[in-house]
Amino acid sequence: MNQKRGYTILELLIYTALLALLLAVSSASAISLYRFFGVTRIERQIALEGDTAMEVIIRDIRNATSTNVSSVFGSHPGTLVVGDVRLFLSGATLQRSVGAGAADDLTAKTRATNFLVYYATSTSFSNNAEIITVRVTLEAGRGFAERSRNFFGSAVVRGSY
């Protein structure tokens, strides 16, 4: 009686190779999925923070009656003073101060504001209304997940028309 017990060496090698191949494919997929979610999270944070900052800036411009002569237009880093609100960069953080109060962060310290420029334009219609255009570039992440995005907005200074 010749009974066969267990597996041959060739069968064990084939099973081991198939298992290793399956493990390699699944781990590569998991790493790829992890990176995708990391990049998506960074892009979502930048979009949310940039949109929120632009809404605040545009609201402040619309509510203002005039711009102050201490505003810096057309260069980086720009400073905008509308009414008693001052919008400026402190390091890489976009900040807003009202009156003599302390400055509040419009962007988190974990994200860099790489570019902040204000442009002022007067229109030939509607009593020379003053239009302020804002350009902000935010950057976040490191390595493969490093992303940046530009945000643009324009508003008419309410008191200028």
C-alpha positions as CSV (number, residue, x, y, z in Angstrom):
1,M,0.0,0.0,0.0
2,N,1.4,3.2,-1.1
3,Q,-0.6,6.0,0.5
4,K,0.1,9.6,-0.4
5,R,0.3,12.0,2.5
6,G,0.8,15.8,2.3
7,Y,1.9,17.8,-0.7
8,T,4.9,17.5,-2.9
9,I,7.6,20.2,-3.0
10,L,6.4,21.4,-6.4
11,E,2.9,21.9,-5.1
12,L,4.1,23.9,-2.1
13,L,6.2,26.1,-4.3
14,I,3.3,26.9,-6.6
15,Y,1.0,27.7,-3.7
16,T,3.6,29.9,-2.1
17,A,4.2,31.8,-5.3
18,L,0.5,32.3,-5.9
19,L,0.1,33.5,-2.3
20,A,3.0,35.9,-2.6
21,L,1.6,37.3,-5.9
22,L,-1.8,37.8,-4.3
23,L,-0.3,39.5,-1.3
24,A,1.8,41.8,-3.5
25,V,-1.2,42.9,-5.6
26,S,-3.4,43.5,-2.6
27,S,-0.8,45.5,-0.7
28,A,-0.1,47.7,-3.8
29,S,-3.8,48.3,-4.1
30,A,-4.1,49.3,-0.4
31,I,-1.1,51.7,-0.6
32,S,-2.6,53.3,-3.8
33,L,-5.9,53.7,-2.1
34,Y,-4.3,55.2,1.0
35,R,-2.4,57.7,-1.1
36,F,-5.6,58.6,-3.1
37,F,-7.5,59.3,0.2
38,G,-4.6,61.4,1.5
39,V,-4.5,63.6,-1.7
40,T,-8.3,63.9,-1.6
41,R,-8.2,65.0,2.0
42,I,-5.6,67.7,1.3
43,E,-7.4,69.0,-1.7
44,R,-10.7,69.1,0.2
45,Q,-9.0,71.0,3.1
46,I,-7.5,73.5,0.7
47,A,-10.8,74.0,-1.2
48,L,-12.8,74.5,2.0
49,E,-10.3,76.9,3.6
50,G,-9.8,78.9,0.4
51,D,-13.5,79.3,-0.3
52,T,-14.1,80.3,3.3
53,A,-11.3,82.9,3.3
54,M,-12.4,84.3,0.0
55,E,-16.0,84.6,1.2
56,V,-14.8,86.6,4.3
57,I,-12.6,88.9,2.1
58,I,-15.3,89.6,-0.5
59,R,-17.8,90.3,2.3
60,D,-15.5,92.7,3.9
61,I,-14.8,94.5,0.6
62,R,-18.6,94.7,-0.2
63,N,-19.4,96.1,3.3
64,A,-16.6,98.8,3.1
65,T,-17.2,102.4,2.2
66,S,-13.7,103.0,0.9
67,T,-10.2,101.6,0.8
68,N,-7.5,103.1,3.0
69,V,-4.3,104.6,1.6
70,S,-2.2,102.2,3.6
71,S,-3.4,99.3,1.3
72,V,-0.7,97.6,-0.8
73,F,-2.0,96.8,-4.3
74,G,-0.4,94.9,-7.2
75,S,2.4,93.2,-5.2
76,H,2.9,90.2,-3.0
77,P,2.3,90.2,-0.1
78,G,-0.6,92.6,-0.5
79,T,-2.3,94.3,2.4
80,L,-5.9,95.5,2.1
81,V,-7.5,98.0,4.5
82,V,-11.2,98.5,3.9
83,G,-13.0,100.5,6.6
84,D,-11.7,99.2,9.9
85,V,-10.8,95.8,8.6
86,R,-7.2,94.9,7.7
87,L,-6.4,91.8,5.6
88,F,-2.8,90.7,5.4
89,L,-0.2,87.9,5.5
90,S,1.6,87.1,8.7
91,G,4.3,84.6,7.8
92,A,2.4,82.1,5.6
93,T,-1.0,82.7,7.4
94,L,-3.7,84.9,6.0
95,Q,-5.0,87.1,8.8
96,R,-7.9,89.5,9.4
97,S,-8.0,92.2,12.1
98,V,-10.9,94.5,12.9
99,G,-10.1,97.9,14.4
100,A,-7.4,97.7,17.1
101,G,-8.4,94.1,18.0
102,A,-6.2,91.0,17.7
103,A,-5.8,89.4,14.3
104,D,-7.7,86.2,13.5
105,D,-6.4,83.5,11.2
106,L,-8.3,83.0,7.9
107,T,-6.1,80.1,7.0
108,A,-4.6,77.4,9.2
109,K,-1.0,77.4,10.1
110,T,-0.7,74.0,8.5
111,R,-1.4,75.4,5.1
112,A,0.8,78.0,3.4
113,T,-0.5,81.1,1.7
114,N,2.0,81.4,-1.1
115,F,0.6,84.4,-2.9
116,L,-1.7,87.2,-1.9
117,V,-2.3,90.2,-4.2
118,Y,-5.0,92.8,-4.3
119,Y,-5.8,94.9,-7.4
120,A,-7.9,98.1,-7.4
121,T,-9.7,99.3,-10.5
122,S,-12.0,102.2,-10.9
123,T,-14.8,101.9,-13.4
124,S,-15.8,104.6,-15.9
125,F,-19.5,103.9,-15.3
126,S,-21.4,104.2,-12.1
127,N,-19.6,107.2,-10.5
128,N,-16.1,105.6,-10.7
129,A,-17.0,102.6,-8.5
130,E,-14.0,101.0,-7.0
131,I,-13.5,97.3,-7.7
132,I,-11.1,95.2,-5.7
133,T,-9.8,91.9,-7.2
134,V,-8.2,89.3,-4.9
135,R,-5.8,86.5,-5.8
136,V,-4.8,83.9,-3.2
137,T,-2.7,80.8,-3.6
138,L,-2.9,78.1,-0.8
139,E,-0.6,75.1,-0.5
140,A,-0.7,72.1,1.8
141,G,0.6,68.6,2.2
142,R,4.0,67.1,1.8
143,G,5.6,64.7,-0.7
144,F,3.2,63.0,-3.0
145,A,0.3,64.7,-1.4
146,E,1.5,68.3,-1.8
147,R,-1.1,70.4,-3.6
148,S,-1.7,74.1,-4.3
149,R,-4.7,75.9,-5.6
150,N,-5.5,79.5,-6.8
151,F,-8.5,81.4,-5.6
152,F,-9.8,84.5,-7.3
153,G,-12.6,87.0,-6.3
154,S,-13.8,90.5,-7.1
155,A,-16.1,92.8,-5.4
156,V,-17.3,96.4,-5.7
157,V,-16.7,98.6,-2.6
158,R,-20.2,99.5,-1.6
159,G,-19.5,103.0,-0.6
160,S,-17.8,103.9,-3.9
161,Y,-21.0,103.9,-6.0
